[in-house]
Amino acid sequence: MRRSLSLLLCGALAAGALTAFGAAPASTATTAPASKPIAAVPGDPLTGSGAVARSLLTADQLASNTAPTATVANEAFALPTAAARPHHTFEGTLTLNEVGASGGFTTVQDPYGYASIAPLKHLPPFSVQLVQNGSHLVPVARGVQYTGSLYWNLAVGAGRVWSEKGDRGQTRAALPFALIERNANCVHNGVLTFLFKNKSVSNVRYQITSETCQYFQFDLWGQVSASYTPGGIAGAKDISNAYAAEVADRLPTKPTSALTTDHPGSGFDLSAFGRGITPSALSTLGFVYGGVNYVGSCPTRQGEYPFCGQMLLPSYSTAKSAFGGLALLRLAQKYGPEVADELVKDHVTEASRSAWDGVTIDHTLDMATGNYASAGYQVDEGGPTMSAFLGAETYVDKMTAALSFPHQAAPGTVWTYHTSDTFLATRAMDDVLKDRDGADAEIFAMLRDEVLKPAKVGPDSLTTQRTDNDPAGAPWGGYGMFWTQDDIAKVAKLLTVDAGAAGGNQVLHPGLLNATLQKDPTDRGVTTSGAIPFHYNNGFWAQEFSSADNPSYTSPFSVPFMSGFGGITVALMPNGSSYYVFSDNNEFAWRSVIAESNKLAPMTGGGS
């Protein structure tokens, strides 16, 4: 529920350190034993004839030096039904040439005039190391990568390779990628394609035709020459095996339409999905029930996104729940629930003034520090202090802004929404962890290795944005993570169905998890201001429902949910189902799905 963030606040900042795509951070690598042979990705090998009727992005067009004048239908980048096994194997580094001076750009929505910044209308430096497993093309480094650009960071997802008879013996490749705004959480999704042989590549065609970003929307496209440097991939077999395991570990998926056939007689109304969301603003949605991730489509301005399951989605403030909240629950499981009552000022050196006397980590995650300018609903979040915090890139500037609200109430008594509070809570929890585990411990690494990985969350969601535009910076805490359909579904499943257990172990503290999900009547968190009163506990929102909302609700219950700027909701229903929707027109419409889910299994518990 965060206000729009002006990219101009960060556009003139000094460039951060360049992270080569070929040097995968330890944070994103999941390796299999080197002695094993390469495991096939489920679904391989391809069995098509290669007889593809292609009129867009043909071999001749990819060989041409004529610049394209517009985007094309995204199906031109998709794996066709008749795709045959690839003739060649790609293993090495792909580098796109002259991306900073080429390509086309049209604005879709730009109220702040970002498109007046010429360099922003081009790709950042783009070089990626890739390995191939059958018909799958896998980046060595996944998640957000720091490019050194003043405007854009980058993420590259796993793509496909195949053969078509019209490609003159070459192999065709396509990859999803995303531009990520530097010092912001907006994601602009694109796709690229090229042809290759053993030691050469064609030109690369790329385009961006969708985003999850309320305040800056555009189409970007181009065709550039590229270079291919074969080899030089350390642990290529391990990376291939890890990807095969990753795909095998994904939740079973079906289209949302399958709910009516899987649950005949339930009367489930599929039109509830996406109801209240402007169609052009919808990135994707899904419903998790009975161990199945019922997924919606991924519409773009040029048709369905070719890699819908790997479309990168911004967390925005869902990170307050999935980072801040889960980090506390993990610390409590490791060291006891009393860690929630440790004082922020004992762990954040900068929080030494009296305004922070008595303020605990729990108060801070609950947005009830007593330090605020206005207690009005979201007033501070839209005010000048928060603008300074959100626009600050350096750790020092972010911390200074976070601590600049005046003291006005006793801790725990007044709820005032501040993204900066989650940043401070995250810094305090990082120090709690260092006190117990040593100076090398780090709070996001703990969350990644001890919660997300055991829950089988994939590498696209195992990085987070950090201060100083640097992989060594402090994680933002309250925003800056990323999801795919599978990854957010697994986080929801961990909380609802699995009750905080993953990999055969209880990774989240059961008592605090119950409180977080409104199952502990003695700990409901705090009540928010605003026209609709919510509960807010450990970074999670919750809304009450009763027969006054729907006669089918025979007993009152609460639905905890994560919420993110622009139109992002992850609702965690007490019957074990979950609903996620990512959109960017400030529409938070999800309650109709609660009534439909109640038809599958009654909502129980968690009510007042």
C-alpha positions as CSV (number, residue, x, y, z in Angstrom):
1,M,0.0,0.0,0.0
2,R,2.9,2.3,-0.5
3,R,2.6,5.6,-2.3
4,S,4.3,6.2,-5.7
5,L,8.1,6.6,-5.6
6,S,9.7,9.2,-7.9
7,L,12.6,7.7,-9.9
8,L,13.9,11.2,-10.3
9,L,15.0,11.1,-6.6
10,C,17.6,8.5,-7.4
11,G,18.4,9.1,-11.1
12,A,21.5,11.3,-10.5
13,L,23.1,9.1,-7.8
14,A,26.5,7.7,-8.4
15,A,26.7,4.3,-10.0
16,G,27.0,1.3,-7.8
17,A,29.4,-1.6,-8.2
18,L,28.8,-3.7,-11.3
19,T,28.0,-7.3,-10.6
20,A,28.8,-9.6,-13.5
21,F,26.1,-11.9,-14.5
22,G,28.7,-14.6,-14.8
23,A,29.6,-14.5,-11.1
24,A,26.6,-16.0,-9.4
25,P,26.4,-14.9,-5.8
26,A,26.4,-17.7,-3.3
27,S,23.0,-16.5,-2.3
28,T,21.4,-17.7,-5.6
29,A,23.2,-21.0,-6.1
30,T,21.7,-24.4,-5.2
31,T,24.1,-27.1,-6.3
32,A,23.7,-30.8,-6.8
33,P,26.5,-33.2,-6.2
34,A,29.1,-32.9,-9.0
35,S,29.3,-36.7,-9.4
36,K,25.7,-37.0,-10.7
37,P,24.9,-37.0,-14.4
38,I,22.9,-34.1,-15.7
39,A,19.3,-34.7,-14.8
40,A,16.6,-34.0,-17.4
41,V,14.2,-31.2,-16.7
42,P,10.7,-32.5,-16.4
43,G,8.9,-32.3,-19.7
44,D,12.0,-32.8,-21.9
45,P,12.9,-33.8,-24.5
46,L,10.9,-31.8,-27.1
47,T,9.1,-34.0,-29.6
48,G,8.0,-31.6,-32.4
49,S,9.0,-31.9,-36.0
50,G,10.4,-28.3,-36.3
51,A,7.9,-27.5,-39.0
52,V,7.0,-24.1,-37.6
53,A,5.0,-21.6,-39.8
54,R,6.9,-18.4,-38.7
55,S,6.3,-14.9,-40.1
56,L,7.6,-12.9,-37.1
57,L,11.3,-12.8,-36.1
58,T,12.4,-15.1,-38.9
59,A,16.0,-16.1,-39.5
60,D,16.2,-13.4,-42.1
61,Q,14.8,-10.8,-39.8
62,L,17.2,-11.7,-37.0
63,A,20.1,-11.5,-39.5
64,S,19.0,-8.0,-40.7
65,N,20.7,-4.8,-39.5
66,T,17.4,-2.9,-40.1
67,A,16.2,-1.5,-36.8
68,P,12.6,-2.6,-35.9
69,T,10.1,0.1,-35.7
70,A,7.7,-1.4,-33.1
71,T,7.0,-4.3,-30.8
72,V,5.6,-7.5,-32.1
73,A,3.2,-10.1,-30.8
74,N,4.9,-11.9,-27.8
75,E,4.0,-15.3,-29.3
76,A,6.9,-14.7,-31.7
77,F,9.2,-15.3,-28.6
78,A,7.3,-18.3,-27.4
79,L,8.2,-22.0,-27.7
80,P,6.0,-23.2,-30.6
81,T,4.0,-26.5,-30.4
82,A,6.1,-28.0,-33.3
83,A,9.5,-27.1,-31.7
84,A,12.1,-29.8,-32.2
85,R,15.1,-30.7,-30.1
86,P,17.8,-28.1,-30.2
87,H,20.7,-28.8,-32.6
88,H,23.3,-27.0,-30.5
89,T,24.2,-26.5,-26.8
90,F,24.7,-23.0,-25.5
91,E,27.2,-22.7,-22.6
92,G,29.0,-19.5,-22.1
93,T,28.5,-15.7,-22.0
94,L,26.0,-13.8,-24.1
95,T,26.7,-10.0,-24.3
96,L,24.3,-7.5,-26.1
97,N,26.2,-4.8,-27.9
98,E,25.5,-1.0,-28.0
99,V,22.3,-1.3,-26.0
100,G,22.7,2.2,-24.5
101,A,22.3,3.8,-27.9
102,S,19.7,1.8,-29.8
103,G,16.1,0.7,-29.7
104,G,12.7,2.3,-29.6
105,F,10.6,3.6,-26.8
106,T,6.9,4.7,-26.3
107,T,5.3,5.9,-23.1
108,V,2.1,4.3,-21.8
109,Q,1.9,6.1,-18.5
110,D,4.4,8.6,-17.2
111,P,2.9,11.4,-15.0
112,Y,6.3,12.4,-13.6
113,G,8.0,12.7,-17.0
114,Y,10.7,10.1,-16.5
115,A,10.9,9.5,-20.3
116,S,12.5,12.9,-20.6
117,I,15.7,11.2,-19.3
118,A,17.3,9.9,-22.5
119,P,19.5,7.1,-21.0
120,L,16.5,5.7,-19.2
121,K,14.9,4.7,-22.5
122,H,17.5,2.1,-23.2
123,L,18.7,-1.2,-21.7
124,P,21.5,-1.2,-19.2
125,P,24.7,-3.1,-19.8
126,F,23.5,-6.6,-20.6
127,S,25.9,-9.6,-20.2
128,V,24.7,-13.0,-18.9
129,Q,26.3,-16.4,-18.4
130,L,24.1,-19.3,-19.4
131,V,24.1,-23.0,-19.3
132,Q,21.7,-25.4,-21.2
133,N,19.9,-28.4,-19.9
134,G,18.0,-30.0,-22.8
135,S,15.7,-27.4,-24.2
136,H,16.1,-25.1,-21.1
137,L,18.5,-22.2,-21.0
138,V,19.5,-21.2,-17.5
139,P,21.2,-18.1,-16.2
140,V,24.1,-18.8,-13.8
141,A,22.9,-15.8,-11.7
142,R,19.3,-15.4,-10.8
143,G,17.4,-12.6,-9.1
144,V,18.3,-8.9,-9.1
145,Q,21.7,-8.1,-10.5
146,Y,23.4,-4.7,-10.1
147,T,24.5,-3.4,-13.5
148,G,26.1,-0.1,-12.7
149,S,23.5,1.8,-14.7
150,L,22.2,5.0,-13.1
151,Y,18.6,3.9,-13.8
152,W,18.2,0.1,-14.3
153,N,19.2,-3.1,-12.6
154,L,18.4,-6.4,-14.3
155,A,17.2,-9.9,-13.7
156,V,17.2,-12.7,-16.3
157,G,15.1,-15.8,-16.0
158,A,15.4,-19.3,-17.4
159,G,14.3,-19.6,-21.1
160,R,14.0,-22.2,-23.8
161,V,16.0,-23.4,-26.8
162,W,14.6,-25.3,-29.8
163,S,15.0,-26.0,-33.5
164,E,12.8,-24.9,-36.4
165,K,13.3,-26.0,-40.0
166,G,13.3,-22.4,-41.3
167,D,16.3,-21.4,-39.2
168,R,19.0,-22.9,-41.5
169,G,20.4,-25.3,-39.1
170,Q,20.7,-22.8,-36.3
171,T,19.1,-23.2,-32.8
172,R,16.6,-20.7,-31.6
173,A,16.7,-19.3,-28.0
174,A,14.3,-17.1,-26.0
175,L,14.8,-15.7,-22.5
176,P,12.6,-13.7,-20.1
177,F,14.2,-10.7,-18.5
178,A,13.2,-7.8,-16.3
179,L,14.3,-4.2,-15.9
180,I,14.2,-3.2,-12.2
181,E,14.3,0.4,-11.3
182,R,17.4,1.4,-9.4
183,N,16.5,2.4,-5.8
184,A,12.8,1.4,-6.5
185,N,10.8,-1.9,-6.7
186,C,9.0,-1.5,-10.1
187,V,9.5,-4.4,-12.5
188,H,9.3,-4.1,-16.3
189,N,9.1,-7.5,-17.9
190,G,10.6,-8.3,-21.3
191,V,11.7,-11.1,-23.5
192,L,14.6,-11.6,-26.0
193,T,15.4,-14.1,-28.7
194,F,18.3,-15.0,-31.0
195,L,19.7,-17.8,-33.1
196,F,23.0,-19.6,-32.4
197,K,25.5,-22.2,-33.4
198,N,28.4,-23.7,-31.6
199,K,30.5,-20.4,-31.5
200,S,28.3,-17.7,-32.9
201,V,25.0,-15.9,-32.4
202,S,22.7,-13.8,-34.5
203,N,21.4,-10.4,-33.7
204,V,19.3,-10.3,-30.5
205,R,15.7,-9.0,-30.7
206,Y,14.2,-7.7,-27.4
207,Q,11.1,-6.0,-26.2
208,I,9.3,-4.9,-23.0
209,T,5.5,-4.8,-23.2
210,S,4.4,-5.1,-19.6
211,E,5.2,-4.1,-16.0
212,T,4.0,-4.1,-12.4
213,C,4.5,-0.4,-11.8
214,Q,1.8,2.2,-11.1
215,Y,3.7,5.3,-12.1
216,F,5.8,4.4,-15.1
217,Q,4.7,2.3,-18.0
218,F,6.3,2.0,-21.4
219,D,7.1,-0.2,-24.4
220,L,10.8,-0.6,-25.2
221,W,12.3,-2.6,-28.1
222,G,15.3,-3.1,-30.3
223,Q,17.6,-5.4,-32.2
224,V,21.3,-5.4,-31.6
225,S,24.4,-7.4,-32.4
226,A,25.7,-9.7,-29.7
227,S,28.7,-11.8,-28.9
228,Y,29.0,-15.3,-27.6
229,T,32.0,-16.5,-25.6
230,P,31.7,-20.2,-25.2
231,G,32.8,-22.0,-22.0
232,G,34.1,-20.6,-18.8
233,I,31.1,-21.6,-16.6
234,A,32.3,-23.1,-13.3
235,G,30.0,-25.8,-12.0
236,A,27.9,-25.9,-15.2
237,K,26.7,-29.4,-14.5
238,D,25.6,-28.5,-11.0
239,I,23.7,-25.5,-12.3
240,S,21.9,-27.7,-14.8
241,N,21.0,-30.3,-12.1
242,A,19.9,-27.6,-9.7
243,Y,17.5,-26.2,-12.3
244,A,16.1,-29.7,-13.1
245,A,15.4,-30.1,-9.3
246,E,13.9,-26.6,-9.2
247,V,11.4,-27.4,-11.9
248,A,10.6,-30.7,-10.3
249,D,9.9,-29.0,-7.0
250,R,7.4,-26.5,-8.4
251,L,3.8,-26.8,-7.2
252,P,1.5,-28.5,-9.6
253,T,-0.2,-25.9,-11.7
254,K,-3.6,-25.8,-13.5
255,P,-5.4,-22.9,-15.1
256,T,-7.9,-21.2,-12.8
257,S,-10.7,-22.6,-15.0
258,A,-9.8,-26.1,-13.7
259,L,-11.3,-25.3,-10.3
260,T,-14.8,-25.9,-11.6
261,T,-13.9,-29.3,-13.0
262,D,-11.8,-30.3,-10.0
263,H,-14.5,-29.3,-7.6
264,P,-17.8,-29.9,-9.4
265,G,-20.9,-28.9,-7.6
266,S,-19.1,-26.3,-5.5
267,G,-20.7,-23.4,-7.4
268,F,-17.3,-21.6,-7.6
269,D,-17.7,-18.4,-9.6
270,L,-14.5,-18.0,-11.6
271,S,-15.4,-14.4,-12.4
272,A,-14.4,-13.5,-8.8
273,F,-10.7,-13.8,-10.0
274,G,-9.6,-10.4,-11.0
275,R,-12.9,-8.8,-10.3
276,G,-12.5,-5.1,-9.5
277,I,-9.1,-5.0,-11.3
278,T,-8.7,-3.0,-14.5
279,P,-7.8,-5.7,-17.1
280,S,-4.9,-3.6,-18.5
281,A,-3.5,-3.2,-15.0
282,L,-3.4,-6.9,-14.2
283,S,0.0,-8.7,-14.2
284,T,-1.1,-12.1,-13.0
285,L,-3.1,-13.9,-10.3
286,G,-3.4,-17.3,-8.8
287,F,-5.3,-19.4,-6.2
288,V,-3.6,-22.1,-4.1
289,Y,-5.8,-24.9,-2.9
290,G,-5.5,-28.6,-2.3
291,G,-1.8,-28.6,-3.2
292,V,-2.4,-27.0,-6.6
293,N,-1.5,-23.6,-7.8
294,Y,-4.4,-22.5,-10.0
295,V,-2.8,-19.9,-12.2
296,G,-4.1,-17.0,-14.2
297,S,-2.6,-15.7,-17.4
298,C,0.0,-13.0,-17.7
299,P,-1.5,-10.4,-20.1
300,T,0.7,-7.8,-21.8
301,R,0.2,-5.2,-24.5
302,Q,1.3,-7.7,-27.0
303,G,-0.6,-10.8,-25.9
304,E,0.3,-13.4,-23.3
305,Y,3.7,-13.2,-21.8
306,P,5.7,-16.2,-23.2
307,F,7.1,-17.1,-19.8
308,C,4.2,-16.5,-17.5
309,G,5.4,-18.9,-14.8
310,Q,8.7,-16.9,-14.6
311,M,7.3,-13.4,-14.9
312,L,9.1,-11.4,-12.2
313,L,6.8,-9.6,-9.8
314,P,7.7,-6.9,-7.3
315,S,7.1,-7.5,-3.7
316,Y,6.7,-3.9,-2.7
317,S,5.3,-4.0,0.9
318,T,4.5,-7.7,0.8
319,A,8.1,-7.8,1.9
320,K,7.0,-6.3,5.3
321,S,5.3,-9.6,5.8
322,A,7.5,-12.0,3.9
323,F,10.8,-10.5,5.1
324,G,10.2,-8.5,8.3
325,G,7.5,-10.8,9.7
326,L,9.1,-14.1,8.7
327,A,12.5,-13.0,9.9
328,L,11.1,-12.4,13.4
329,L,9.3,-15.8,13.3
330,R,12.5,-17.5,12.4
331,L,14.5,-15.7,15.1
332,A,11.8,-16.7,17.6
333,Q,12.1,-20.3,16.6
334,K,15.9,-20.2,16.9
335,Y,16.3,-18.2,20.1
336,G,12.8,-17.9,21.7
337,P,9.9,-15.6,21.2
338,E,11.4,-13.1,23.7
339,V,13.6,-11.7,20.8
340,A,10.4,-9.8,19.8
341,D,10.7,-7.8,23.0
342,E,14.3,-6.7,22.6
343,L,14.7,-2.9,22.3
344,V,15.5,-1.4,18.9
345,K,17.9,1.1,20.5
346,D,20.0,-1.8,21.9
347,H,20.6,-3.1,18.4
348,V,20.5,0.0,16.1
349,T,23.3,2.4,17.2
350,E,21.8,5.4,15.5
351,A,18.5,5.0,17.5
352,S,20.0,6.4,20.7
353,R,17.7,9.3,21.3
354,S,14.9,9.2,23.9
355,A,12.2,8.8,21.2
356,W,13.3,5.2,21.0
357,D,13.2,4.4,24.7
358,G,11.0,1.3,25.3
359,V,10.4,0.7,21.5
360,T,10.7,-3.1,20.8
361,I,11.2,-5.0,17.6
362,D,7.6,-6.1,18.0
363,H,6.4,-2.5,18.2
364,T,8.4,-1.6,15.2
365,L,7.1,-4.4,13.0
366,D,3.6,-3.5,14.2
367,M,4.1,0.1,13.0
368,A,3.4,1.3,16.6
369,T,6.7,3.0,17.6
370,G,5.0,6.2,18.9
371,N,7.2,8.2,16.5
372,Y,5.2,9.9,13.8
373,A,4.2,13.2,12.3
374,S,0.6,12.4,11.7
375,A,-1.6,9.6,13.0
376,G,-3.9,9.9,9.9
377,Y,-4.2,6.9,7.7
378,Q,-1.2,6.7,5.4
379,V,-0.5,10.4,5.9
380,D,3.1,10.0,7.0
381,E,3.7,7.4,4.2
382,G,2.8,10.0,1.7
383,G,4.6,12.8,3.4
384,P,8.0,14.5,3.0
385,T,9.9,12.4,5.6
386,M,9.0,9.2,3.8
387,S,9.8,10.7,0.5
388,A,13.2,11.4,1.8
389,F,13.5,7.8,3.1
390,L,12.3,6.2,-0.2
391,G,14.5,8.4,-2.3
392,A,17.6,7.8,-0.2
393,E,20.0,5.3,-1.7
394,T,22.8,5.3,0.8
395,Y,22.5,3.6,4.2
396,V,23.4,6.8,6.1
397,D,20.7,8.8,4.3
398,K,18.1,6.1,4.7
399,M,18.8,5.6,8.4
400,T,18.7,9.4,9.0
401,A,15.3,9.7,7.4
402,A,13.9,6.6,9.2
403,L,14.8,8.1,12.6
404,S,13.6,11.6,11.9
405,F,9.9,11.3,13.0
406,P,9.1,13.1,16.2
407,H,8.0,11.2,19.4
408,Q,4.3,11.6,20.1
409,A,2.9,8.5,21.9
410,A,3.9,5.6,24.1
411,P,5.1,2.6,22.2
412,G,2.4,0.1,21.2
413,T,-0.5,2.6,21.5
414,V,-0.8,4.3,18.1
415,W,-0.5,2.6,14.6
416,T,1.1,4.7,11.9
417,Y,2.2,3.1,8.7
418,H,5.9,3.7,7.9
419,T,8.0,1.7,5.5
420,S,10.9,3.0,7.4
421,D,9.8,1.2,10.5
422,T,10.3,-2.2,8.8
423,F,13.8,-1.1,7.7
424,L,14.6,-0.3,11.3
425,A,13.2,-3.6,12.6
426,T,15.2,-5.4,10.0
427,R,18.4,-3.7,11.1
428,A,17.6,-4.5,14.8
429,M,17.0,-8.2,13.9
430,D,20.2,-8.3,11.9
431,D,22.1,-7.3,15.1
432,V,20.1,-9.8,17.2
433,L,21.3,-12.5,14.8
434,K,24.9,-11.3,14.8
435,D,24.8,-11.3,18.6
436,R,23.9,-15.0,18.6
437,D,25.6,-16.3,15.4
438,G,28.6,-14.0,14.9
439,A,29.5,-11.0,12.9
440,D,29.3,-12.9,9.5
441,A,25.6,-13.7,10.0
442,E,23.1,-11.6,8.0
443,I,19.3,-11.3,8.4
444,F,18.3,-11.8,4.7
445,A,20.8,-14.7,4.3
446,M,19.1,-16.3,7.3
447,L,15.7,-15.9,5.8
448,R,16.9,-17.2,2.5
449,D,18.8,-20.2,3.8
450,E,16.7,-21.2,6.7
451,V,13.1,-20.4,5.5
452,L,12.8,-19.7,1.8
453,K,15.1,-22.5,0.5
454,P,13.6,-25.2,2.7
455,A,10.2,-24.1,1.5
456,K,11.5,-24.7,-2.1
457,V,11.3,-21.0,-3.1
458,G,13.2,-20.6,-6.3
459,P,16.3,-18.6,-7.1
460,D,14.4,-15.7,-8.7
461,S,13.1,-14.8,-5.3
462,L,16.2,-15.4,-3.3
463,T,17.7,-11.9,-3.6
464,T,16.6,-8.5,-2.3
465,Q,17.4,-4.9,-3.1
466,R,19.8,-3.2,-0.7
467,T,21.1,0.2,0.2
468,D,23.9,1.9,-1.8
469,N,22.8,-0.1,-4.9
470,D,25.3,-2.7,-3.8
471,P,24.9,-6.4,-3.1
472,A,26.8,-5.8,0.2
473,G,24.4,-3.1,1.3
474,A,21.7,-3.4,4.0
475,P,18.4,-5.0,2.8
476,W,15.5,-2.6,2.6
477,G,13.3,-4.9,4.6
478,G,9.9,-3.2,3.9
479,Y,10.1,-3.6,0.1
480,G,12.5,-4.8,-2.6
481,M,11.9,-8.5,-2.9
482,F,10.6,-10.3,-6.0
483,W,8.2,-13.2,-6.7
484,T,7.1,-15.6,-9.3
485,Q,3.7,-17.4,-9.3
486,D,5.3,-20.5,-7.8
487,D,7.4,-18.6,-5.3
488,I,4.6,-16.6,-3.7
489,A,2.3,-19.6,-3.7
490,K,5.0,-21.5,-1.7
491,V,5.3,-18.7,0.8
492,A,1.5,-18.7,1.2
493,K,1.5,-22.5,1.6
494,L,4.3,-22.4,4.2
495,L,2.1,-20.1,6.3
496,T,-1.3,-21.6,5.8
497,V,-1.1,-25.3,5.1
498,D,2.3,-26.2,6.4
499,A,2.0,-24.1,9.6
500,G,5.6,-22.9,9.3
501,A,7.3,-26.3,8.7
502,A,9.6,-26.8,5.7
503,G,12.1,-29.4,4.8
504,G,11.0,-31.7,7.7
505,N,11.7,-29.0,10.3
506,Q,9.6,-26.3,12.1
507,V,11.3,-23.2,10.7
508,L,8.8,-20.6,12.0
509,H,7.8,-20.2,15.7
510,P,4.3,-21.8,16.0
511,G,3.0,-19.4,18.7
512,L,4.1,-16.2,16.9
513,L,2.8,-17.6,13.6
514,N,-0.6,-18.2,15.2
515,A,-0.6,-14.6,16.4
516,T,0.5,-13.3,13.1
517,L,-2.3,-15.2,11.4
518,Q,-4.9,-14.0,13.9
519,K,-5.3,-17.4,15.5
520,D,-4.3,-16.2,19.0
521,P,-7.1,-14.1,20.6
522,T,-4.7,-12.7,23.2
523,D,-2.4,-11.2,20.5
524,R,-4.2,-9.6,17.6
525,G,-1.5,-6.9,17.0
526,V,-2.8,-3.3,16.7
527,T,-5.9,-1.9,15.1
528,T,-5.2,0.4,12.2
529,S,-6.7,3.8,11.5
530,G,-8.7,4.5,8.3
531,A,-12.3,3.9,7.1
532,I,-11.9,0.1,7.4
533,P,-10.2,-1.0,10.6
534,F,-7.7,-3.8,10.1
535,H,-5.6,-5.7,12.5
536,Y,-1.8,-5.4,11.9
537,N,0.5,-7.9,13.5
538,N,4.2,-8.6,12.7
539,G,3.9,-7.0,9.3
540,F,0.7,-8.8,8.2
541,W,-2.7,-7.1,7.7
542,A,-5.9,-8.9,8.6
543,Q,-9.6,-8.1,8.0
544,E,-12.6,-9.4,10.0
545,F,-15.5,-11.2,8.2
546,S,-18.9,-12.2,9.5
547,S,-22.4,-13.0,8.4
548,A,-22.9,-9.3,8.0
549,D,-20.5,-9.5,5.0
550,N,-22.0,-12.7,3.6
551,P,-24.8,-14.9,5.0
552,S,-22.7,-18.0,4.2
553,Y,-20.1,-17.0,6.9
554,T,-21.7,-18.8,9.7
555,S,-19.0,-17.8,12.2
556,P,-16.7,-14.8,12.3
557,F,-13.1,-15.2,11.0
558,S,-10.1,-13.1,10.0
559,V,-8.2,-13.2,6.8
560,P,-4.6,-12.2,7.1
561,F,-3.1,-10.7,4.0
562,M,0.1,-9.2,2.6
563,S,-0.3,-5.9,0.7
564,G,1.9,-4.1,-1.7
565,F,1.9,-0.7,-3.5
566,G,-0.2,-0.3,-6.6
567,G,-2.5,-3.3,-6.3
568,I,-0.7,-6.3,-4.8
569,T,-2.5,-8.7,-2.4
570,V,-1.7,-12.1,-1.0
571,A,-4.7,-13.3,1.0
572,L,-4.2,-16.2,3.5
573,M,-7.5,-17.8,4.2
574,P,-8.2,-19.9,7.3
575,N,-9.5,-22.8,5.2
576,G,-6.0,-23.3,3.8
577,S,-6.5,-21.5,0.5
578,S,-4.6,-18.5,-0.7
579,Y,-5.2,-15.9,-3.4
580,Y,-2.6,-13.7,-4.9
581,V,-3.1,-10.8,-7.4
582,F,-0.5,-8.4,-8.8
583,S,-1.7,-5.3,-10.5
584,D,-0.8,-1.6,-10.7
585,N,-3.8,0.7,-10.8
586,N,-4.2,1.1,-7.1
587,E,-7.1,-1.4,-7.0
588,F,-7.1,-3.8,-4.0
589,A,-10.0,-6.0,-4.9
590,W,-9.8,-9.5,-3.5
591,R,-12.7,-10.0,-1.1
592,S,-15.0,-11.6,-3.6
593,V,-12.6,-14.6,-3.8
594,I,-13.1,-15.1,0.0
595,A,-16.8,-15.9,-0.6
596,E,-16.0,-18.3,-3.5
597,S,-13.3,-20.1,-1.5
598,N,-15.7,-20.5,1.4
599,K,-17.7,-22.7,-1.0
600,L,-14.8,-25.1,-1.3
601,A,-14.2,-25.4,2.5
602,P,-15.8,-23.2,5.2
603,M,-13.7,-20.5,6.8
604,T,-13.1,-21.3,10.4
605,G,-11.2,-19.7,13.3
606,G,-9.3,-16.5,13.7
607,G,-12.4,-14.5,14.5
608,S,-13.0,-12.2,17.4
